[in-house]
Amino acid sequence: MHFFYSSEQKAHSPSTFLVRGEPTPSPEHTGRADRLLAALESSGHEVNTHNGGGSDSLDQRLQRIHTARYLTFLQTIHQRWKDLPGASDVVTPNVHPTGGGQRYTSHPVAQAGWHLHDMACPIGPTSYQGIRASAATAEIAAEFVKTGQGDAYALCRPPGHHAGPESAGGFCFINNTALAASVLRERLDRVAIIDVDLHHGNGTQDIFYSRGDVWTGSVHADTEVFYPFFWGSSGEQGTGDGLGCNLNVPLPLGSDGTAFMLGLETLISGLRMFQPEAIVVALGLDAHKDDPLAGLALEISDFFDIGARLAALPHPCILVQEGGYPTDTLGINLAAFIDGFTQHRQH
């Protein structure tokens, strides 16, 4: 297992997000990466760092999973926003096309409402630098696996699995997991994504929903009563060429590790039928019982078991960091997962 990270990710450092109408300190801050990085290093893992810019092909690769106008928005919106009279230093939408917008306009306020799905994705003056560095980390890890050098872990923040073809949401801007799968597809015909985050990976689902070459599966807290609410039911199975290539396993709020492992087995059964050549794991650690987003009730030992179960799959694997927010156990949960995975990996 090789580990990848860029300190340039710290350029994105949101201070607050909106929770039930109240500005609240954001748990998706640079301290997340600090804790995860410290856990890897204290466990004896060498972390490969990079400058955060990504390869010469990164922009082209991003256009396979996101629209060109969305990528332009991410890169340019802060300066265009600041040029507005009386604008704040952070891009936050105040209007959304919730009834189905009829046109896409050039105005920064309109574009912010179009592309920022919720109030958890403020964009500051250096945010794009950090967002891009996170994506570049997933790209580098995927290149490592694609070229047959072994398994890889990408320490990505901000996370990515809520980012759709042209929308940000849930702290996510660029879909790092989808990017990793797209890089693998340059060499392989069939790639699977298995999402073990607390939340449904709605952006990942949207990107691949009508495609038959990338299978997507997610076990998560039931979105009938939990974020992201509008996606994630068991009836969402894909469409067109992608019919049968999407599998969701929603769990009741407060479910423990036993229920989670049963859900994971359901995903693995579907994955086996797809017969992928490589796997991308959207690795969330926020299903732990102490996570501040509080949806499931996993213990530290459960993350070891999840890692061990995924390690038993006979495919090259990329682990892309998704959720998991600052608690005393965040780094311990990552170390447990990595221990379970590496100790049970068959070569």
One Martini backbone bead per residue (centre of mass of N, CA, C, O) as a GRO file, in nm:
protein
  347
    1MET     BB    1   0.094   0.037   0.025
    2HIS     BB    2   0.025   0.365  -0.089
    3PHE     BB    3   0.075   0.718   0.000
    4PHE     BB    4  -0.120   1.028  -0.053
    5TYR     BB    5  -0.027   1.391  -0.050
    6SER     BB    6  -0.126   1.749  -0.006
    7SER     BB    7  -0.073   2.060   0.145
    8GLU     BB    8  -0.250   2.233  -0.062
    9GLN     BB    9  -0.530   2.165   0.065
   10LYS     BB   10  -0.521   2.405   0.284
   11ALA     BB   11  -0.640   2.636   0.100
   12HIS     BB   12  -0.895   2.492   0.202
   13SER     BB   13  -1.078   2.679   0.479
   14PRO     BB   14  -1.352   2.652   0.622
   15SER     BB   15  -1.546   2.792   0.892
   16THR     BB   16  -1.848   2.758   0.779
   17PHE     BB   17  -2.189   2.636   0.809
   18LEU     BB   18  -2.524   2.535   0.747
   19VAL     BB   19  -2.753   2.455   1.028
   20ARG     BB   20  -3.069   2.503   1.050
   21GLY     BB   21  -2.984   2.827   1.000
   22GLU     BB   22  -2.695   2.790   1.137
   23PRO     BB   23  -2.396   2.899   1.195
   24THR     BB   24  -2.122   2.659   1.170
   25PRO     BB   25  -1.862   2.496   1.236
   26SER     BB   26  -1.648   2.340   1.032
   27PRO     BB   27  -1.536   2.001   0.998
   28GLU     BB   28  -1.397   2.083   0.707
   29HIS     BB   29  -1.084   2.100   0.794
   30THR     BB   30  -0.741   2.085   0.823
   31GLY     BB   31  -0.749   1.890   1.075
   32ARG     BB   32  -0.818   1.633   0.932
   33ALA     BB   33  -0.550   1.582   0.786
   34ASP     BB   34  -0.369   1.591   1.034
   35ARG     BB   35  -0.488   1.336   1.170
   36LEU     BB   36  -0.446   1.136   0.937
   37LEU     BB   37  -0.146   1.176   0.898
   38ALA     BB   38  -0.055   1.104   1.186
   39ALA     BB   39  -0.165   0.813   1.179
   40LEU     BB   40   0.014   0.707   0.954
   41GLU     BB   41   0.292   0.781   1.077
   42SER     BB   42   0.251   0.627   1.355
   43SER     BB   43   0.219   0.346   1.177
   44GLY     BB   44   0.469   0.363   0.952
   45HIS     BB   45   0.380   0.539   0.711
   46GLU     BB   46   0.462   0.647   0.398
   47VAL     BB   47   0.418   0.975   0.264
   48ASN     BB   48   0.338   1.097  -0.044
   49THR     BB   49   0.426   1.401  -0.187
   50HIS     BB   50   0.284   1.697  -0.351
   51ASN     BB   51   0.212   2.009  -0.523
   52GLY     BB   52  -0.112   1.992  -0.647
   53GLY     BB   53  -0.146   2.033  -0.973
   54GLY     BB   54  -0.101   1.802  -1.146
   55SER     BB   55  -0.138   1.697  -1.444
   56ASP     BB   56  -0.166   1.770  -1.782
   57SER     BB   57  -0.449   1.583  -1.775
   58LEU     BB   58  -0.653   1.682  -1.560
   59ASP     BB   59  -0.857   1.860  -1.712
   60GLN     BB   60  -0.950   1.638  -1.905
   61ARG     BB   61  -1.044   1.440  -1.687
   62LEU     BB   62  -1.258   1.625  -1.552
   63GLN     BB   63  -1.444   1.636  -1.821
   64ARG     BB   64  -1.558   1.336  -1.773
   65ILE     BB   65  -1.727   1.430  -1.487
   66HIS     BB   66  -1.744   1.735  -1.571
   67THR     BB   67  -1.837   2.027  -1.662
   68ALA     BB   68  -1.698   2.300  -1.805
   69ARG     BB   69  -1.863   2.522  -1.652
   70TYR     BB   70  -1.801   2.419  -1.368
   71LEU     BB   71  -1.492   2.440  -1.375
   72THR     BB   72  -1.490   2.742  -1.432
   73PHE     BB   73  -1.635   2.826  -1.180
   74LEU     BB   74  -1.431   2.726  -0.969
   75GLN     BB   75  -1.187   2.903  -1.084
   76THR     BB   76  -1.358   3.208  -1.105
   77ILE     BB   77  -1.574   3.299  -0.885
   78HIS     BB   78  -1.432   3.465  -0.668
   79GLN     BB   79  -1.351   3.714  -0.835
   80ARG     BB   80  -1.636   3.776  -0.950
   81TRP     BB   81  -1.765   3.814  -0.673
   82LYS     BB   82  -1.573   4.046  -0.563
   83ASP     BB   83  -1.668   4.251  -0.797
   84LEU     BB   84  -1.906   4.291  -0.637
   85PRO     BB   85  -2.102   4.487  -0.471
   86GLY     BB   86  -2.070   4.395  -0.136
   87ALA     BB   87  -1.909   4.146  -0.122
   88SER     BB   88  -1.800   3.882   0.008
   89ASP     BB   89  -1.525   3.657   0.072
   90VAL     BB   90  -1.758   3.441   0.036
   91VAL     BB   91  -1.910   3.199  -0.145
   92THR     BB   92  -2.275   3.233  -0.122
   93PRO     BB   93  -2.580   3.139  -0.178
   94ASN     BB   94  -2.927   3.309  -0.248
   95VAL     BB   95  -3.002   3.126  -0.506
   96HIS     BB   96  -3.232   2.878  -0.654
   97PRO     BB   97  -3.337   2.638  -0.913
   98THR     BB   98  -3.576   2.449  -0.779
   99GLY     BB   99  -3.792   2.441  -1.036
  100GLY     BB  100  -3.621   2.465  -1.285
  101GLY     BB  101  -3.415   2.600  -1.477
  102GLN     BB  102  -3.414   2.772  -1.801
  103ARG     BB  103  -3.131   2.919  -1.740
  104TYR     BB  104  -2.789   3.011  -1.801
  105THR     BB  105  -2.601   3.249  -1.648
  106SER     BB  106  -2.335   3.496  -1.593
  107HIS     BB  107  -2.400   3.546  -1.309
  108PRO     BB  108  -2.257   3.486  -1.007
  109VAL     BB  109  -2.514   3.439  -0.837
  110ALA     BB  110  -2.645   3.233  -1.026
  111GLN     BB  111  -2.408   3.029  -1.035
  112ALA     BB  112  -2.400   2.966  -0.736
  113GLY     BB  113  -2.692   2.848  -0.729
  114TRP     BB  114  -2.649   2.627  -0.945
  115HIS     BB  115  -2.374   2.475  -0.820
  116LEU     BB  116  -2.462   2.516  -0.512
  117HIS     BB  117  -2.660   2.299  -0.351
  118ASP     BB  118  -2.550   2.406  -0.073
  119MET     BB  119  -2.423   2.538   0.259
  120ALA     BB  120  -2.125   2.352   0.248
  121CYS     BB  121  -1.966   2.541  -0.006
  122PRO     BB  122  -1.754   2.749   0.051
  123ILE     BB  123  -1.568   3.010  -0.131
  124GLY     BB  124  -1.251   3.109  -0.129
  125PRO     BB  125  -0.961   3.257  -0.244
  126THR     BB  126  -0.803   2.943  -0.217
  127SER     BB  127  -0.984   2.694  -0.279
  128TYR     BB  128  -0.902   2.585  -0.559
  129GLN     BB  129  -0.623   2.488  -0.479
  130GLY     BB  130  -0.728   2.268  -0.280
  131ILE     BB  131  -0.921   2.117  -0.467
  132ARG     BB  132  -0.707   2.036  -0.679
  133ALA     BB  133  -0.517   1.883  -0.485
  134SER     BB  134  -0.717   1.663  -0.418
  135ALA     BB  135  -0.750   1.555  -0.706
  136ALA     BB  136  -0.447   1.499  -0.758
  137THR     BB  137  -0.426   1.275  -0.547
  138ALA     BB  138  -0.616   1.078  -0.689
  139GLU     BB  139  -0.461   1.066  -0.954
  140ILE     BB  140  -0.192   0.951  -0.849
  141ALA     BB  141  -0.309   0.693  -0.727
  142ALA     BB  142  -0.432   0.587  -0.994
  143GLU     BB  143  -0.168   0.566  -1.151
  144PHE     BB  144  -0.038   0.359  -0.970
  145VAL     BB  145  -0.252   0.136  -1.020
  146LYS     BB  146  -0.267   0.134  -1.333
  147THR     BB  147   0.058   0.046  -1.345
  148GLY     BB  148   0.092  -0.200  -1.124
  149GLN     BB  149   0.215  -0.106  -0.817
  150GLY     BB  150  -0.054  -0.118  -0.651
  151ASP     BB  151  -0.187   0.001  -0.383
  152ALA     BB  152  -0.392   0.294  -0.273
  153TYR     BB  153  -0.385   0.610  -0.086
  154ALA     BB  154  -0.602   0.902  -0.068
  155LEU     BB  155  -0.559   1.215   0.085
  156CYS     BB  156  -0.869   1.379   0.074
  157ARG     BB  157  -0.907   1.746   0.091
  158PRO     BB  158  -1.166   1.773  -0.005
  159PRO     BB  159  -1.409   1.595  -0.072
  160GLY     BB  160  -1.638   1.423  -0.344
  161HIS     BB  161  -1.918   1.234  -0.352
  162HIS     BB  162  -2.128   1.497  -0.388
  163ALA     BB  163  -2.014   1.556  -0.666
  164GLY     BB  164  -2.134   1.643  -0.961
  165PRO     BB  165  -2.124   1.735  -1.283
  166GLU     BB  166  -2.252   2.052  -1.169
  167SER     BB  167  -2.202   2.002  -0.841
  168ALA     BB  168  -2.203   2.109  -0.512
  169GLY     BB  169  -2.167   1.923  -0.192
  170GLY     BB  170  -2.095   1.826   0.116
  171PHE     BB  171  -1.789   1.962   0.082
  172CYS     BB  172  -1.803   1.912  -0.236
  173PHE     BB  173  -1.651   1.959  -0.576
  174ILE     BB  174  -1.465   1.719  -0.655
  175ASN     BB  175  -1.470   1.387  -0.781
  176ASN     BB  176  -1.233   1.177  -0.674
  177THR     BB  177  -1.352   0.896  -0.720
  178ALA     BB  178  -1.431   0.935  -1.019
  179LEU     BB  179  -1.151   1.005  -1.116
  180ALA     BB  180  -1.014   0.738  -1.046
  181ALA     BB  181  -1.195   0.566  -1.229
  182SER     BB  182  -1.125   0.714  -1.494
  183VAL     BB  183  -0.827   0.642  -1.496
  184LEU     BB  184  -0.865   0.333  -1.502
  185ARG     BB  185  -1.031   0.335  -1.778
  186GLU     BB  186  -0.778   0.376  -1.966
  187ARG     BB  187  -0.716   0.044  -1.922
  188LEU     BB  188  -1.001  -0.043  -1.827
  189ASP     BB  189  -1.334  -0.171  -1.867
  190ARG     BB  190  -1.391  -0.240  -1.544
  191VAL     BB  191  -1.530  -0.048  -1.275
  192ALA     BB  192  -1.550  -0.014  -0.918
  193ILE     BB  193  -1.764   0.136  -0.664
  194ILE     BB  194  -1.722   0.158  -0.303
  195ASP     BB  195  -1.934   0.298  -0.048
  196VAL     BB  196  -1.854   0.366   0.320
  197ASP     BB  197  -2.004   0.601   0.391
  198LEU     BB  198  -2.245   0.753   0.570
  199HIS     BB  199  -2.305   0.873   0.295
  200HIS     BB  200  -2.434   0.918   0.007
  201GLY     BB  201  -2.300   0.903  -0.334
  202ASN     BB  202  -2.457   1.109  -0.540
  203GLY     BB  203  -2.245   1.212  -0.741
  204THR     BB  204  -2.144   0.940  -0.839
  205GLN     BB  205  -2.412   0.836  -0.939
  206ASP     BB  206  -2.467   1.061  -1.150
  207ILE     BB  207  -2.216   1.017  -1.332
  208PHE     BB  208  -2.286   0.676  -1.374
  209TYR     BB  209  -2.600   0.602  -1.421
  210SER     BB  210  -2.568   0.555  -1.763
  211ARG     BB  211  -2.334   0.345  -1.708
  212GLY     BB  212  -2.164   0.016  -1.779
  213ASP     BB  213  -1.841   0.055  -1.677
  214VAL     BB  214  -1.950   0.169  -1.388
  215TRP     BB  215  -1.982   0.060  -1.072
  216THR     BB  216  -2.221   0.143  -0.804
  217GLY     BB  217  -2.184   0.146  -0.436
  218SER     BB  218  -2.394   0.198  -0.130
  219VAL     BB  219  -2.350   0.242   0.223
  220HIS     BB  220  -2.607   0.400   0.436
  221ALA     BB  221  -2.785   0.632   0.558
  222ASP     BB  222  -3.105   0.699   0.545
  223THR     BB  223  -3.239   0.941   0.313
  224GLU     BB  224  -3.521   0.995   0.436
  225VAL     BB  225  -3.348   1.126   0.716
  226PHE     BB  226  -3.080   1.198   0.540
  227TYR     BB  227  -2.808   1.292   0.411
  228PRO     BB  228  -2.908   1.396   0.082
  229PHE     BB  229  -3.224   1.274   0.055
  230PHE     BB  230  -3.265   1.264  -0.292
  231TRP     BB  231  -3.091   1.006  -0.252
  232GLY     BB  232  -3.036   0.637  -0.195
  233SER     BB  233  -3.221   0.427  -0.288
  234SER     BB  234  -3.293   0.096  -0.377
  235GLY     BB  235  -3.438   0.187  -0.662
  236GLU     BB  236  -3.155   0.283  -0.762
  237GLN     BB  237  -3.019   0.121  -1.077
  238GLY     BB  238  -3.026   0.284  -1.321
  239THR     BB  239  -2.972   0.372  -1.677
  240GLY     BB  240  -2.965   0.223  -1.948
  241ASP     BB  241  -2.650   0.111  -1.955
  242GLY     BB  242  -2.677   0.134  -1.618
  243LEU     BB  243  -2.857  -0.090  -1.570
  244GLY     BB  244  -2.755  -0.252  -1.270
  245CYS     BB  245  -2.497  -0.036  -1.181
  246ASN     BB  246  -2.673   0.031  -0.913
  247LEU     BB  247  -2.623   0.025  -0.545
  248ASN     BB  248  -2.837   0.048  -0.256
  249VAL     BB  249  -2.781   0.058   0.120
  250PRO     BB  250  -2.995   0.139   0.350
  251LEU     BB  251  -2.980   0.252   0.692
  252PRO     BB  252  -3.066   0.285   0.990
  253LEU     BB  253  -3.046   0.486   1.226
  254GLY     BB  254  -2.786   0.365   1.440
  255SER     BB  255  -2.636   0.158   1.314
  256ASP     BB  256  -2.423  -0.103   1.328
  257GLY     BB  257  -2.172  -0.315   1.236
  258THR     BB  258  -2.349  -0.553   1.159
  259ALA     BB  259  -2.529  -0.403   0.954
  260PHE     BB  260  -2.300  -0.298   0.779
  261MET     BB  261  -2.183  -0.577   0.691
  262LEU     BB  262  -2.439  -0.670   0.549
  263GLY     BB  263  -2.440  -0.441   0.343
  264LEU     BB  264  -2.162  -0.504   0.223
  265GLU     BB  265  -2.236  -0.784   0.114
  266THR     BB  266  -2.438  -0.684  -0.090
  267LEU     BB  267  -2.236  -0.525  -0.257
  268ILE     BB  268  -2.040  -0.760  -0.322
  269SER     BB  269  -2.241  -0.924  -0.484
  270GLY     BB  270  -2.281  -0.710  -0.707
  271LEU     BB  271  -1.984  -0.680  -0.788
  272ARG     BB  272  -1.934  -0.971  -0.883
  273MET     BB  273  -2.136  -0.962  -1.122
  274PHE     BB  274  -1.967  -0.736  -1.276
  275GLN     BB  275  -1.659  -0.789  -1.295
  276PRO     BB  276  -1.412  -0.633  -1.212
  277GLU     BB  277  -1.066  -0.499  -1.242
  278ALA     BB  278  -1.133  -0.265  -1.032
  279ILE     BB  279  -1.116  -0.062  -0.721
  280VAL     BB  280  -1.307   0.195  -0.556
  281VAL     BB  281  -1.281   0.345  -0.236
  282ALA     BB  282  -1.510   0.522  -0.044
  283LEU     BB  283  -1.361   0.654   0.248
  284GLY     BB  284  -1.544   0.655   0.527
  285LEU     BB  285  -1.545   0.761   0.897
  286ASP     BB  286  -1.854   0.872   0.983
  287ALA     BB  287  -1.983   0.597   1.114
  288HIS     BB  288  -1.902   0.669   1.376
  289LYS     BB  289  -2.036   0.725   1.691
  290ASP     BB  290  -1.858   1.018   1.729
  291ASP     BB  291  -1.945   1.165   1.502
  292PRO     BB  292  -2.077   1.482   1.437
  293LEU     BB  293  -2.297   1.361   1.213
  294ALA     BB  294  -2.466   1.138   1.335
  295GLY     BB  295  -2.586   0.816   1.206
  296LEU     BB  296  -2.398   0.597   1.318
  297ALA     BB  297  -2.242   0.299   1.528
  298LEU     BB  298  -1.943   0.256   1.500
  299GLU     BB  299  -1.650   0.098   1.563
  300ILE     BB  300  -1.323   0.057   1.540
  301SER     BB  301  -1.334  -0.252   1.468
  302ASP     BB  302  -1.508  -0.217   1.210
  303PHE     BB  303  -1.286  -0.095   1.028
  304PHE     BB  304  -1.113  -0.344   1.023
  305ASP     BB  305  -1.331  -0.529   0.893
  306ILE     BB  306  -1.371  -0.369   0.635
  307GLY     BB  307  -1.083  -0.386   0.534
  308ALA     BB  308  -1.066  -0.696   0.529
  309ARG     BB  309  -1.299  -0.745   0.329
  310LEU     BB  310  -1.184  -0.578   0.090
  311ALA     BB  311  -0.907  -0.732   0.069
  312ALA     BB  312  -1.045  -1.004  -0.047
  313LEU     BB  313  -1.051  -0.870  -0.306
  314PRO     BB  314  -0.923  -0.952  -0.645
  315HIS     BB  315  -0.826  -0.630  -0.666
  316PRO     BB  316  -0.734  -0.351  -0.747
  317CYS     BB  317  -0.676  -0.059  -0.517
  318ILE     BB  318  -0.851   0.242  -0.418
  319LEU     BB  319  -0.825   0.482  -0.160
  320VAL     BB  320  -1.068   0.736  -0.091
  321GLN     BB  321  -1.107   1.009   0.086
  322GLU     BB  322  -1.372   1.120   0.269
  323GLY     BB  323  -1.512   1.107   0.536
  324GLY     BB  324  -1.444   1.238   0.851
  325TYR     BB  325  -1.435   1.386   1.169
  326PRO     BB  326  -1.328   1.555   1.436
  327THR     BB  327  -1.180   1.328   1.662
  328ASP     BB  328  -1.014   1.112   1.871
  329THR     BB  329  -1.080   0.863   1.644
  330LEU     BB  330  -1.011   0.922   1.350
  331GLY     BB  331  -0.720   0.807   1.319
  332ILE     BB  332  -0.786   0.527   1.437
  333ASN     BB  333  -0.983   0.442   1.214
  334LEU     BB  334  -0.781   0.447   0.985
  335ALA     BB  335  -0.575   0.251   1.104
  336ALA     BB  336  -0.772   0.013   1.121
  337PHE     BB  337  -0.836  -0.011   0.825
  338ILE     BB  338  -0.546  -0.047   0.718
  339ASP     BB  339  -0.484  -0.296   0.884
  340GLY     BB  340  -0.706  -0.476   0.771
  341PHE     BB  341  -0.614  -0.457   0.477
  342THR     BB  342  -0.305  -0.539   0.492
  343GLN     BB  343  -0.336  -0.811   0.661
  344HIS     BB  344  -0.556  -0.934   0.421
  345ARG     BB  345  -0.381  -0.922   0.180
  346GLN     BB  346  -0.361  -1.068  -0.136
  347HIS     BB  347  -0.070  -1.173  -0.364
   0.00000   0.00000   0.00000
